[in-house]
Amino acid sequence: MVEQQPSLADLLDRFGSCKPPLDALLDALPPLMPRLYSVTTSPAAYPAQLQVALSVVSFKTRYGTRLGVATTWLDRLVAPLLSGGKARAIQIPIYLKKADVFKPPTDLSKPVIMVGPGTGVAPFRGFLQRRAAMLAVKCPDGLPDGQLPDGVGPAWLYFGCRKPDEDYLYRSDLEGFANDRTLTKLSTAFSRLQDEKVYVQHLMRADCKSLGSMICNGGYIFVCGDGAHMVKVSMQVVKCVHNDLRDSESKGADPRRVCLC
């Protein structure tokens, strides 16, 4: 039954003898939980705007197509705007949840590793906008080619999606950050672009030695993505890095610098 994912309406329709009174039914239903979406912008770049990224949820079960409650509602609200038509003003109640740990270091010299497949890349766009603003103050003439200047650590981003022409979110932004060296390394994994599937963890495994060195030099790792899959896999890669450089780890690496979204 769990695998088939029936809704309450499906069960009531399937078992006609089950006829709970409406008041008891409503009392037993849990309230909708708040939907949390990552802000994709930094006040340094957009002081008067908040932008978010989300995937419109839709999947099939034996009972029909299931649509995400919040994402489908939001999609329908903005559909006239996306189609170029005239739309009425839209007001949506929101609240901001402060990130106590998941935020970039204020020290530009600290190495930063970001892992964000799919919509998991959303907060890192804001991270990089903030970093670009800080770099503009520190290096007003831009970053020189070659080695980074003193006081500026590397910033790496691992991004993954199915195909680059399908769901490469913020492609122009990310490639722009790579071109002006706000982002010192952009690694992309497109899982359906070739016969053998490639994911971000494969790219990270190939960079294991370099990642370990960055961790041991006070680096921070930020992982944002599907909680059931991406975080688990990425944390396993981090453990491999730590095990590979165990002697160095004791001198500088701090597991508290691994931040999950």
trRosetta pair geometry for C-beta under 8 A, 3 or more apart (Angstrom, degrees):
i j d omega theta_ij theta_ji phi_ij phi_ji
1 4 5.9 -62 -150 38 32 107
1 6 6.6 -54 -168 15 84 112
2 5 7.2 28 174 -71 38 55
4 61 6.0 99 177 -175 56 109
4 62 5.2 -38 -150 25 102 119
4 63 7.1 91 160 -19 97 99
5 61 4.6 -118 69 -108 107 145
5 63 7.5 -130 91 24 74 115
5 66 6.9 -59 131 -43 131 152
6 10 3.9 -133 -165 91 95 135
6 11 5.4 112 129 -53 131 82
6 14 7.3 -43 -150 -5 152 141
6 61 7.4 -173 -75 141 43 146
6 63 5.6 107 -115 -35 71 150
7 10 4.7 106 50 0 70 102
7 11 7.3 -136 96 -3 41 85
7 63 6.9 -154 11 108 86 155
7 66 7.6 156 -53 -110 114 107
8 11 5.8 -55 -152 36 35 110
8 12 6.4 32 153 -16 68 106
8 29 7.4 -64 -35 -103 169 105
9 12 5.8 -55 -145 39 32 109
9 13 6.2 30 155 -19 65 109
10 13 5.8 -61 -149 39 28 110
10 14 6.1 23 155 -19 66 110
10 63 4.7 -28 -115 -138 141 154
11 14 5.7 -56 -141 38 30 108
11 15 6.1 -12 171 19 68 107
11 18 7.3 -30 139 71 90 152
12 15 6.9 -70 -131 59 23 78
12 18 6.0 -119 -123 91 62 108
12 19 8.0 95 -154 -96 99 47
13 16 7.6 1 -173 -76 29 72
15 18 4.5 43 110 4 109 116
16 19 7.9 10 168 -55 50 96
20 24 5.2 -114 173 85 107 115
20 25 4.7 131 102 -65 120 96
20 28 7.9 -34 155 16 160 140
21 24 4.7 81 65 12 89 106
21 25 6.8 -159 91 -11 42 90
22 25 5.5 -58 -146 36 32 114
22 26 6.2 28 159 -16 68 106
23 26 6.0 -54 -146 38 30 107
23 27 6.2 31 154 -21 63 110
24 27 5.6 -57 -147 37 30 113
24 28 6.4 25 156 -19 64 109
25 28 6.0 -63 -151 36 28 107
25 29 6.7 33 153 -31 63 103
26 29 5.8 -48 -149 20 35 114
30 33 8.0 -1 138 -43 115 88
32 69 6.6 -128 -132 118 131 158
34 95 7.8 -48 -145 45 145 110
35 70 4.3 -107 -40 55 157 178
35 71 7.9 179 -154 -47 156 73
36 97 6.5 -28 -128 21 113 145
37 52 4.2 59 127 -171 128 135
37 53 7.1 -179 -176 60 109 42
37 54 5.4 -54 -121 -69 130 108
37 122 7.5 -83 174 151 79 167
38 52 6.6 143 77 -142 44 83
38 53 6.8 -18 68 44 92 88
38 119 7.6 155 35 153 115 91
38 122 4.0 130 83 99 120 124
38 123 4.3 -89 -177 -52 131 91
38 224 6.7 47 -72 -172 158 146
38 261 6.6 22 -86 -179 129 141
39 50 5.7 -69 -131 -158 110 93
39 51 7.0 98 -164 66 66 50
39 52 6.0 -58 -104 -87 43 78
39 96 7.8 12 -48 -130 136 99
39 122 7.6 146 83 149 17 106
39 123 6.8 59 65 -108 58 75
39 126 5.9 47 113 -53 85 157
40 51 4.7 -64 60 101 101 96
40 52 6.0 148 -4 -117 98 24
40 53 5.2 78 -57 -19 138 100
40 122 4.5 -85 -86 -168 97 79
40 123 6.8 -107 -101 -82 50 28
40 125 4.6 19 -174 62 87 129
40 126 5.6 -178 173 -37 26 97
40 170 7.4 -162 -172 -67 131 140
41 45 6.1 -124 -165 75 89 108
41 46 4.3 -24 175 39 139 131
41 49 6.1 -8 91 99 169 94
41 50 6.5 -166 48 -138 119 35
41 51 4.6 87 -24 32 118 100
41 125 7.0 -29 -77 111 43 105
41 126 5.2 52 107 -96 6 98
41 129 6.5 -5 -156 31 54 164
42 45 5.1 76 64 15 88 96
42 46 7.0 117 68 31 44 79
42 126 4.3 138 -52 -165 76 77
42 127 7.4 155 -65 -52 121 12
42 129 3.9 -173 23 90 119 114
42 130 4.1 -165 -133 -54 156 84
42 133 7.1 -144 113 0 139 132
43 46 6.9 -85 -120 76 29 55
43 47 5.0 56 -170 -111 77 59
44 47 7.7 53 -88 -67 8 82
44 129 5.9 165 72 137 102 91
44 130 5.1 126 17 -109 137 58
44 132 7.7 164 115 70 132 82
44 133 3.7 -101 172 -21 140 163
44 134 7.9 -59 -125 -34 166 70
45 126 7.9 -146 32 -131 121 60
45 129 3.9 -70 -16 -173 138 129
45 130 7.8 -99 -14 -58 98 49
45 132 7.5 48 -70 65 115 121
45 133 6.9 -136 -54 -50 75 119
46 49 4.0 -63 170 55 120 103
46 50 7.7 167 115 -70 126 26
46 51 6.8 49 69 -7 171 107
46 129 7.7 -14 1 170 86 160
50 94 7.7 -170 88 117 153 161
52 122 6.9 23 -163 -165 54 138
53 119 4.9 -173 121 -145 109 95
53 121 7.7 -15 67 73 164 76
53 122 4.0 -152 39 -100 119 116
53 169 6.2 66 -150 -164 148 146
53 170 7.9 -74 -80 -33 146 111
54 71 5.4 -155 144 -114 126 105
54 74 7.0 50 68 78 147 151
54 119 6.3 52 -117 -138 24 154
55 71 6.7 -11 96 -144 43 155
55 118 7.0 -24 -50 176 135 117
55 119 5.4 -127 -28 -30 96 136
56 68 6.5 -163 -173 39 49 122
56 71 4.6 174 -124 148 49 115
56 72 6.3 95 -160 -82 96 55
56 74 7.9 -145 -99 72 89 94
56 75 4.7 43 -107 -64 130 144
57 66 7.7 -40 136 117 99 89
57 67 6.7 121 94 -172 79 41
57 68 2.7 91 51 -43 116 122
57 71 4.9 114 7 48 85 140
57 72 7.1 -77 57 -38 77 89
58 65 6.3 -1 -169 -178 92 108
58 66 7.1 166 -149 84 43 55
58 67 5.5 -4 -102 -108 79 65
58 68 7.0 -85 -52 -5 52 85
58 72 7.6 103 -70 -81 91 108
59 65 7.3 165 89 -153 26 65
59 66 5.4 -13 64 56 75 101
60 64 7.3 -101 -145 154 71 24
60 65 5.4 -39 -98 -98 70 65
60 66 7.3 174 -97 12 18 79
61 64 6.7 0 62 52 81 38
61 65 7.8 155 22 -99 69 18
61 66 5.9 47 -3 -25 110 113
67 72 4.3 50 162 -68 114 153
68 71 3.9 25 95 40 135 107
68 72 5.2 159 71 -19 67 91
69 72 6.6 -69 -148 36 9 104
69 73 6.5 6 157 -15 53 114
70 73 5.7 -60 -149 37 29 112
70 74 6.2 25 157 -15 67 108
71 74 5.8 -54 -145 39 32 110
71 75 6.1 37 154 -24 65 107
72 75 5.5 -52 -145 35 31 115
72 76 6.4 30 156 -18 64 104
73 76 6.0 -57 -152 36 28 108
73 77 6.5 31 151 -23 63 107
74 77 5.5 -53 -150 31 34 116
74 78 6.5 8 162 -1 68 108
74 92 7.7 36 -109 -112 92 154
75 78 6.6 -70 -147 46 26 93
75 79 6.4 52 152 -58 63 93
76 79 5.6 -25 -147 -11 33 122
77 90 5.5 99 174 -135 115 143
77 92 7.5 73 161 -69 171 121
78 81 4.9 -56 -167 43 71 117
78 82 5.7 69 136 -24 89 103
78 87 7.7 17 -140 -141 40 172
78 90 7.4 -66 -78 -13 69 170
79 82 5.8 -60 -143 39 31 109
79 83 6.2 21 161 -14 66 111
80 83 6.0 -64 -145 42 29 106
80 85 4.5 -81 -167 75 83 111
80 86 7.0 -39 163 82 122 29
80 87 3.8 142 95 -83 124 105
81 84 8.0 53 175 -60 29 17
81 85 7.5 -89 -71 61 22 68
81 87 4.8 -58 -57 5 79 148
87 90 7.1 -13 143 -35 119 106
99 102 4.4 -89 -165 67 123 83
99 103 4.9 141 102 -50 121 98
101 259 5.3 -172 137 -128 99 109
102 123 7.2 -7 152 161 115 167
102 222 6.7 104 -149 -138 81 107
102 224 7.7 93 -158 -77 134 110
102 259 4.9 154 -102 165 65 122
102 260 7.3 -79 -86 78 116 29
102 261 5.3 104 -141 -86 152 83
103 259 8.0 -123 18 -172 38 166
104 112 6.3 3 -141 -120 99 146
104 127 4.7 127 -51 -142 129 98
104 130 6.3 168 46 82 141 135
104 131 6.8 -100 164 -60 164 98
104 220 7.5 152 -142 83 54 151
104 222 7.6 -54 -86 -42 68 148
105 110 4.4 -2 76 56 160 146
105 112 6.9 -152 22 -80 103 108
105 220 5.7 170 -29 -15 114 146
107 110 4.8 82 89 -14 101 106
108 131 7.4 125 -120 -144 92 84
108 134 5.7 -173 -77 135 119 131
108 135 7.1 139 -135 -78 140 72
108 138 6.4 -82 24 -29 170 164
108 151 6.1 48 83 150 108 79
108 152 5.3 -33 143 -111 112 61
108 153 6.5 173 147 19 53 81
109 151 5.0 -75 -74 -155 103 43
109 152 6.5 -63 -95 -60 53 11
109 153 4.9 86 173 -33 33 101
110 153 5.2 -117 85 22 16 157
110 218 5.4 -97 -127 124 88 105
110 219 6.4 147 175 -112 78 40
110 220 6.1 44 147 -8 123 102
111 153 4.4 -122 -67 167 50 125
111 154 5.1 10 -127 56 92 82
111 155 7.5 -175 -160 -77 53 43
111 156 7.8 11 -178 3 96 98
111 214 4.0 -129 128 -161 159 101
111 215 7.9 -92 81 -58 129 30
111 217 6.1 71 0 84 125 105
111 218 7.0 127 25 83 86 69
111 219 3.5 -36 78 -103 106 103
111 220 7.2 176 92 23 60 61
112 127 7.5 -172 165 166 149 132
112 131 7.8 -128 38 -88 156 143
112 153 6.9 115 -6 102 75 115
112 154 7.4 -150 39 103 62 55
112 155 4.6 2 63 -118 106 78
112 156 7.2 -178 96 30 59 61
112 219 6.8 -165 -68 -158 23 84
112 220 5.4 -9 -115 62 67 97
112 222 7.2 1 -171 2 91 110
113 156 5.0 -5 -117 64 68 105
113 158 7.7 17 -179 -5 86 103
113 211 6.4 62 -104 -135 156 94
113 214 6.2 115 -46 110 116 145
113 215 7.8 -34 2 -68 139 80
113 219 6.1 51 -10 163 102 124
113 220 6.9 -169 30 93 72 49
113 221 4.6 -18 72 -109 111 72
113 222 7.1 172 89 24 57 65
114 124 4.5 111 176 -116 150 134
114 127 6.6 169 -87 72 146 157
114 155 7.4 17 -3 -178 109 84
114 156 6.9 -176 28 94 69 55
114 157 4.6 -14 70 -110 108 75
114 158 7.0 -172 96 27 57 67
114 221 8.0 173 -80 -158 28 49
114 222 4.9 -11 -113 66 70 105
114 224 7.8 -15 -168 16 87 101
115 120 7.5 -20 123 134 61 132
115 157 7.9 173 -79 -158 30 51
115 158 4.7 -4 -116 60 70 113
115 200 6.0 134 -154 144 97 146
115 204 7.2 0 -102 -71 126 137
115 221 7.1 14 -3 -175 109 92
115 222 6.9 -178 27 92 69 55
115 223 4.6 -7 65 -113 113 72
115 224 7.2 159 87 27 64 57
115 225 7.2 -68 126 -13 86 125
115 230 7.5 176 137 169 110 110
115 234 5.1 143 119 -129 161 143
116 120 3.8 -161 -157 118 70 85
116 121 3.7 134 119 -85 123 50
116 122 7.2 -152 -173 18 137 51
116 123 7.3 -159 -105 48 146 79
116 124 5.1 -150 -1 -3 153 133
116 157 7.0 -33 30 -162 101 95
116 158 7.3 140 26 80 53 64
116 159 6.0 -15 78 -103 77 74
116 222 7.8 -4 -51 114 101 95
116 223 7.7 175 -70 -155 60 37
116 224 4.8 6 -107 64 95 96
116 225 6.1 174 -141 -59 46 96
117 120 5.2 38 56 41 48 126
117 121 7.3 9 -130 -40 1 90
117 158 7.7 -31 -57 124 77 86
117 159 6.5 135 -100 -164 46 45
117 160 3.7 -24 -115 58 105 95
117 161 6.6 164 -167 -64 79 55
117 189 7.5 -42 -104 62 109 108
117 199 7.4 -20 -90 -162 150 87
117 200 5.5 -137 -62 -14 109 132
117 225 5.0 46 48 -118 84 139
117 226 7.6 -40 77 5 111 94
117 230 5.6 -154 36 -113 119 139
118 121 7.1 -179 85 -2 28 90
118 160 7.1 -23 -26 86 65 72
118 161 5.8 123 -82 -99 57 84
118 167 6.9 -7 -123 143 70 128
118 169 7.3 66 -177 -1 34 129
118 225 6.3 104 47 -136 100 95
118 226 7.3 48 43 -32 141 96
119 122 5.4 11 176 -33 71 114
119 169 6.7 94 -97 -33 51 166
119 225 7.9 136 70 -122 61 60
120 223 7.8 -23 -178 171 132 54
120 224 4.1 165 -166 111 87 77
120 225 3.2 -28 -75 -81 155 71
120 226 7.2 -84 -53 -13 125 56
120 230 6.4 -107 -54 107 164 167
120 261 7.0 147 -149 74 86 126
121 124 5.3 -71 -167 43 60 115
121 125 6.7 70 142 -35 85 91
121 157 7.6 68 -134 -176 100 122
121 159 5.2 27 -87 -118 132 109
121 169 5.6 164 61 78 128 118
121 170 6.4 -149 120 39 127 123
121 174 7.5 -36 -179 -74 139 134
121 224 7.5 167 -63 81 19 114
122 125 6.4 -52 -166 15 32 109
122 126 7.9 18 148 -3 61 101
122 169 7.5 -37 -72 134 68 149
122 224 7.2 -108 46 129 81 143
123 126 5.7 -56 -165 39 50 111
123 127 6.3 58 139 -26 75 102
123 222 7.7 -112 95 158 123 136
123 224 5.7 142 30 -51 116 171
123 261 6.3 -170 12 -105 146 159
124 127 4.8 -41 -143 32 46 122
124 128 6.2 43 157 -19 69 101
124 157 6.0 127 164 -123 148 121
124 222 7.1 158 -85 98 100 132
124 224 7.2 -165 -30 34 99 132
125 128 6.1 -58 -150 38 27 106
125 129 6.5 32 150 -21 62 105
125 170 5.2 -112 -91 -141 130 167
125 173 5.8 29 -135 126 107 149
125 174 7.5 -79 -98 -66 84 82
126 129 5.5 -50 -145 33 35 114
126 130 6.4 35 155 -17 65 104
127 130 6.0 -64 -159 37 28 110
127 131 6.3 25 149 -18 66 109
127 222 7.5 176 -79 54 161 165
128 131 5.3 -48 -141 38 38 114
128 132 6.2 45 155 -25 65 100
128 155 7.3 141 -106 147 87 147
128 157 7.7 -26 -65 -56 130 142
128 173 7.6 129 84 154 135 102
128 174 7.7 109 38 -111 171 60
128 177 4.8 -16 175 -121 139 153
128 182 5.6 96 -170 135 94 124
128 183 6.0 -15 -128 -59 129 102
129 132 5.7 -50 -149 31 30 114
129 133 6.7 30 152 -18 61 103
130 133 5.8 -55 -153 34 33 111
130 134 6.5 30 151 -16 66 106
131 134 5.6 -56 -148 39 34 111
131 135 6.1 34 154 -19 68 107
131 155 6.2 52 -166 -75 167 165
131 182 5.5 126 104 -170 108 98
132 135 5.7 -55 -144 38 29 111
132 136 6.4 37 153 -27 63 103
132 177 6.9 -105 -66 -118 119 92
132 180 7.4 52 -125 96 109 133
132 182 4.5 -24 -83 -112 86 143
133 136 5.7 -49 -150 28 31 115
133 137 7.1 29 152 -15 61 101
134 137 5.9 -56 -159 34 35 109
134 138 6.3 21 152 -9 69 111
135 138 5.6 -60 -139 46 35 105
135 139 5.5 -26 178 38 75 103
135 143 6.6 -32 -176 -52 128 105
135 152 7.1 66 -114 -123 97 128
135 182 6.1 -154 20 -109 153 79
136 139 7.3 -67 -114 67 17 64
136 140 6.5 51 177 -108 58 54
137 140 7.2 3 -144 -68 17 82
138 151 6.9 -147 -164 111 138 123
138 152 6.9 154 117 -72 148 109
139 142 6.1 -40 133 114 107 7
139 143 5.5 71 113 -76 160 56
139 149 6.4 150 -87 25 127 146
139 152 7.4 -8 -29 -59 130 148
142 180 7.0 -102 -144 -164 107 92
142 181 7.9 98 177 44 87 116
143 148 6.9 -33 -158 -127 120 70
143 149 7.0 -141 -139 -3 76 103
143 152 7.3 -157 -116 138 114 167
143 180 7.3 114 28 159 107 65
143 181 4.3 -111 71 88 142 136
143 182 7.9 -180 -8 -61 137 44
144 147 7.8 3 89 66 107 59
144 149 6.6 96 23 -53 105 99
148 152 4.6 -131 171 92 115 104
148 153 7.2 111 115 -122 161 10
148 154 6.7 -149 -26 -71 151 66
148 181 8.0 178 -99 169 88 124
148 184 6.9 -44 -66 -97 123 140
149 152 5.3 58 63 19 75 121
153 217 7.9 174 -132 117 124 116
153 219 7.4 -176 169 -100 142 82
154 184 4.4 -94 -147 57 82 150
154 185 6.9 20 -179 2 116 104
154 214 6.7 -84 62 -113 118 124
155 182 7.0 -38 62 148 143 55
155 183 5.4 -94 99 -123 106 51
155 184 5.4 120 47 11 62 90
155 185 7.7 -177 94 32 47 70
156 183 7.6 96 -116 -169 23 83
156 184 6.6 -53 -70 70 64 87
156 185 4.3 -9 -116 66 86 108
156 186 7.9 -174 -156 -74 56 30
156 187 7.0 15 -176 1 99 107
156 207 8.0 172 -172 156 159 162
156 211 8.0 -104 63 -98 158 84
156 214 7.6 -85 7 -85 128 174
157 174 6.9 -124 94 -148 152 112
157 183 5.7 -37 4 -147 117 127
157 185 7.2 177 29 94 59 63
157 186 5.4 -6 64 -116 101 66
157 187 7.1 -177 92 31 51 70
158 187 4.9 -19 -108 74 70 107
158 188 8.0 166 -159 -85 49 30
158 189 7.3 17 -175 -5 90 108
158 200 4.3 106 154 -157 118 116
158 203 5.8 168 -133 85 115 129
158 204 6.1 -19 -88 -62 163 98
159 168 7.8 81 135 -146 130 76
159 174 6.8 -20 -17 -144 158 164
159 186 7.2 -12 13 -168 112 86
159 187 7.3 157 26 84 64 54
159 188 5.2 -20 73 -109 91 75
159 189 7.4 -176 96 26 44 71
159 200 7.1 -173 85 -91 5 123
160 188 6.9 149 -89 -165 47 55
160 189 4.0 -17 -107 67 102 99
160 190 7.3 -171 -151 -74 66 31
160 191 6.5 60 180 -36 109 98
160 199 5.7 41 -146 -154 161 58
160 200 4.3 -118 -30 -42 128 97
161 164 7.4 120 72 -87 113 39
161 166 6.9 -167 139 79 118 94
161 167 4.3 -153 -174 91 136 95
161 168 5.7 -159 44 -81 145 53
161 169 7.2 143 -66 -2 145 82
161 190 6.4 -13 73 -116 66 68
161 191 7.4 -127 117 11 24 92
162 166 5.4 -44 78 79 105 142
162 167 5.9 61 31 33 93 117
162 190 6.8 28 133 -165 23 73
162 191 5.6 -54 -119 55 47 95
162 192 4.4 8 -174 15 82 121
163 166 3.9 72 64 5 98 118
163 167 7.1 86 55 23 63 77
163 168 7.8 -82 112 -36 45 94
163 190 5.6 66 -116 -168 34 117
163 192 5.3 -58 -55 74 90 103
163 193 5.6 134 -117 -74 73 83
164 168 4.6 20 -152 -45 57 138
164 171 7.3 89 -168 -109 88 138
164 188 7.3 54 -91 154 105 145
164 190 5.5 -56 -38 -93 80 142
164 193 7.0 36 -7 -85 90 133
165 168 7.3 3 -57 5 18 114
168 171 4.3 48 126 -72 112 116
168 188 7.6 12 -128 -148 111 138
170 173 4.2 -44 -179 43 95 121
170 174 5.4 97 117 -25 93 96
171 174 6.1 -61 -144 39 26 105
171 175 6.1 16 164 -10 65 112
172 175 6.1 -59 -140 44 27 105
172 176 6.0 33 156 -24 62 111
173 176 5.6 -60 -150 36 26 114
173 177 6.5 25 154 -18 64 104
174 177 5.7 -51 -150 34 33 110
174 178 6.5 32 150 -17 64 104
174 183 6.9 2 -165 6 66 167
174 186 5.9 124 161 -133 102 139
175 178 5.4 -50 -148 37 37 114
175 179 6.3 40 152 -24 66 104
175 186 7.0 -146 -96 80 50 173
176 179 5.6 -51 -145 33 32 112
176 180 6.5 8 163 1 66 106
177 180 6.5 -65 -142 48 27 92
177 182 4.2 -79 -156 70 83 113
177 183 4.0 66 128 -4 104 111
177 186 7.5 121 84 -67 96 126
178 181 7.5 28 -177 -80 30 32
178 182 7.8 -70 -54 56 22 75
178 183 4.7 -48 -79 79 59 112
178 185 7.7 32 -126 -152 101 9
178 186 4.2 -63 -82 -8 133 130
181 184 6.1 33 -160 -93 75 65
183 186 5.4 54 133 -58 133 95
187 200 7.4 113 109 -137 107 81
187 203 4.7 153 157 168 133 146
187 207 7.5 -107 -65 -28 163 144
189 198 4.8 -136 -157 124 97 92
189 199 5.3 93 139 -160 150 17
189 200 4.9 -151 18 -68 138 52
189 202 6.6 126 -119 52 139 102
189 203 5.5 -135 -60 -21 114 124
190 193 3.8 46 109 -15 120 127
190 194 7.8 102 90 -1 93 82
190 198 6.9 34 59 66 45 105
191 197 4.7 15 -166 -155 87 90
191 198 6.0 -153 -106 58 51 51
191 199 5.8 23 -91 -77 109 71
192 197 7.2 -4 -73 -111 48 85
193 198 7.8 -43 47 37 98 111
194 197 7.9 180 74 -82 79 25
194 198 6.8 38 46 -6 115 112
198 202 5.3 -101 -155 57 75 148
198 203 7.5 73 170 -43 105 90
199 202 5.5 110 58 -1 61 99
199 203 7.9 -126 108 2 40 88
199 233 7.4 -17 125 140 140 159
200 203 5.5 -54 -156 37 45 111
200 204 6.2 44 149 -20 73 105
200 230 7.7 35 47 -143 125 101
200 234 7.3 -5 101 -88 116 101
201 204 5.4 -52 -144 39 37 114
201 205 6.2 43 154 -26 67 102
201 233 4.7 -85 -66 152 146 115
201 234 6.3 -132 -89 -83 95 55
201 236 7.6 21 -143 70 134 101
201 237 5.2 -159 -145 -53 88 133
202 205 5.7 -49 -147 31 30 113
202 206 6.7 31 152 -18 61 103
203 206 5.8 -55 -155 34 33 112
203 207 6.6 14 152 -4 66 110
204 207 5.8 -67 -148 48 34 101
204 208 7.2 76 147 -75 62 63
204 211 6.4 38 -164 -52 83 158
204 234 7.1 90 8 -131 171 74
204 237 4.6 48 111 173 132 154
205 208 5.7 0 -165 -53 40 106
205 237 6.0 -109 -69 -129 74 109
205 240 7.1 5 -118 88 83 156
207 210 4.9 -58 -176 50 86 111
207 211 5.2 90 120 -29 95 102
208 211 5.9 -62 -146 38 25 110
208 212 6.3 27 158 -21 63 108
208 237 7.6 -130 -102 -172 89 88
208 240 6.3 -66 -132 119 124 110
208 241 5.4 -159 -159 -94 77 81
208 244 6.0 67 156 22 118 166
209 212 5.8 -56 -151 33 28 113
209 213 6.6 28 152 -19 63 104
209 244 7.3 -103 -91 132 60 141
209 245 7.9 122 -136 -58 54 117
210 213 5.7 -53 -151 34 34 112
210 214 6.5 33 152 -18 66 104
211 214 5.7 -55 -151 36 34 111
211 215 6.4 36 152 -21 67 104
211 238 8.0 -114 147 -112 131 61
211 241 5.0 -77 101 -118 110 146
212 215 5.7 -53 -148 34 32 112
212 216 6.2 23 157 -12 66 110
212 241 4.3 -166 -76 -173 85 93
212 242 7.3 179 -121 -71 94 29
212 244 5.7 -98 -79 82 154 109
212 245 3.8 139 178 -10 130 141
212 248 7.0 94 155 72 103 135
212 249 7.8 -72 -163 -67 93 92
213 216 5.9 -61 -145 42 29 106
213 217 6.3 16 157 -9 64 113
213 245 7.4 -168 -62 -106 49 161
213 248 7.6 -36 -106 144 53 161
214 217 5.9 -67 -146 44 29 103
214 219 3.8 48 149 -48 83 160
215 219 4.9 -81 -89 57 32 111
215 221 7.0 -10 -97 -35 100 113
215 238 7.8 130 -91 -152 149 89
215 241 6.3 113 3 133 148 129
215 242 7.2 -88 120 -82 159 75
215 245 7.5 144 67 70 115 140
215 249 7.2 -10 116 -111 115 85
215 253 4.6 28 142 -116 93 118
215 257 7.4 161 -146 83 78 130
216 219 7.7 12 27 15 32 100
216 245 5.9 -103 -45 140 135 139
216 248 4.3 -8 -131 141 158 110
216 249 5.8 -100 -96 -89 100 44
216 251 6.6 43 -168 67 104 93
216 252 4.7 90 -180 65 61 111
216 253 4.7 -51 -96 -48 54 99
217 252 6.1 22 -92 126 24 153
218 252 5.9 -76 -50 171 67 112
218 253 8.0 -145 -73 -98 28 42
218 254 7.6 23 -127 10 55 106
218 257 7.6 168 -175 -91 47 163
219 253 7.9 -21 45 -116 80 83
219 257 6.7 131 103 140 46 145
220 257 4.5 -119 -111 -178 64 101
220 258 7.8 179 -163 -78 58 30
220 259 6.7 8 -178 2 104 112
221 238 6.2 167 97 -106 172 129
221 257 6.5 89 18 124 72 84
221 258 4.8 -6 65 -116 108 70
221 259 7.0 173 89 26 55 67
222 259 4.9 -17 -108 71 71 104
222 261 7.1 41 180 -26 90 107
223 230 7.0 180 177 133 104 98
223 231 5.5 121 130 -117 128 74
223 234 4.6 160 -128 105 138 153
223 235 7.2 -106 13 -56 173 76
223 258 7.3 8 0 -176 111 85
223 259 7.2 170 24 87 68 52
223 260 5.3 -20 68 -112 98 67
223 261 6.8 -158 96 18 50 81
224 260 7.5 144 -82 -169 53 47
224 261 3.4 3 -107 48 93 134
225 229 7.6 -76 126 79 111 82
225 230 3.3 -34 100 80 132 159
225 231 6.4 -180 64 -45 87 73
225 234 7.6 117 37 -16 128 137
225 261 7.6 88 -3 70 43 101
226 229 4.7 11 100 44 123 95
226 230 4.6 110 50 2 79 103
226 231 7.3 -140 89 -5 49 83
227 230 7.6 -25 -59 48 13 84
227 231 5.6 -7 -138 14 44 131
228 232 7.1 -23 163 -6 31 126
229 232 6.2 -78 -156 38 18 108
229 233 6.3 5 164 -11 63 113
230 233 6.0 -62 -147 40 28 106
230 234 5.9 22 161 -16 67 113
231 234 5.8 -58 -140 41 28 108
231 235 6.1 29 161 -20 65 109
231 260 5.6 57 -137 -142 127 120
232 235 6.1 -57 -147 35 24 109
232 236 6.7 27 153 -21 60 105
233 236 5.7 -55 -156 31 33 113
233 237 6.8 33 149 -18 65 102
234 237 5.6 -51 -153 33 37 112
234 238 6.5 39 148 -20 67 102
235 238 5.4 -48 -148 34 38 115
235 239 6.5 43 150 -22 65 100
235 258 7.4 92 -117 171 84 142
235 260 7.9 -10 -69 -84 114 123
236 239 5.6 -49 -151 32 35 113
236 240 6.7 39 149 -21 63 100
237 240 5.5 -50 -154 31 36 114
237 241 6.6 37 149 -19 65 101
238 241 5.6 -52 -153 34 36 113
238 242 6.4 35 150 -19 67 105
238 258 6.0 79 -172 -114 163 138
239 242 5.6 -53 -146 38 34 112
239 243 6.2 34 155 -19 67 106
240 243 5.8 -55 -146 38 30 109
240 244 6.2 30 155 -22 64 109
241 244 5.7 -57 -148 35 29 112
241 245 6.5 -14 165 17 65 108
242 245 6.7 -81 -144 57 24 80
242 246 6.7 62 154 -87 63 65
242 249 5.4 63 -152 -96 77 152
242 253 6.9 -169 -117 124 91 158
242 255 7.7 21 -103 -88 149 96
243 246 5.9 -2 -152 -55 33 103
245 248 4.4 -40 172 46 102 114
245 249 5.5 121 109 -40 84 89
245 253 7.7 107 103 -23 115 145
246 249 5.4 -49 -143 24 30 120
246 250 7.1 33 161 -23 60 98
247 250 6.5 -54 -164 22 30 108
247 251 7.7 21 145 -14 58 107
248 251 5.7 -64 -165 31 45 112
248 252 7.1 -31 164 31 76 98
248 253 7.2 72 119 -15 78 112
249 252 7.5 -109 -155 55 26 60
249 253 4.2 -49 -146 39 70 130
250 253 7.7 -9 -33 41 18 90
253 257 7.5 -117 -167 36 66 127
254 257 4.9 91 80 -14 91 105
255 258 5.8 -34 -172 12 59 113
